[in-house]
Amino acid sequence: KQCYLTEDHPEIALTLKFLGVLYFSMDNKKQAQLCFEKALNIYKINSNVHHLDVTQIEITLTKIDILELILNGYFET
């Protein structure tokens, strides 16, 4: 028996979160960021914004932003 999930189903968010982790580990920050942002939006639609997954994704997105700043020489003196 097949079942289809809507595009805003929490299981889709979980899959996107894992894809984001995978892309991040492969040093593909842009694709990771896209996956994390999509997952974050789905989690916010379906759950309390204080959900642990929401917090973890927000922290990871902040880390990606900081890495981008470092790589682009923002912190050079």
Disulfide bonds with the S-S distance in Angstrom:
none
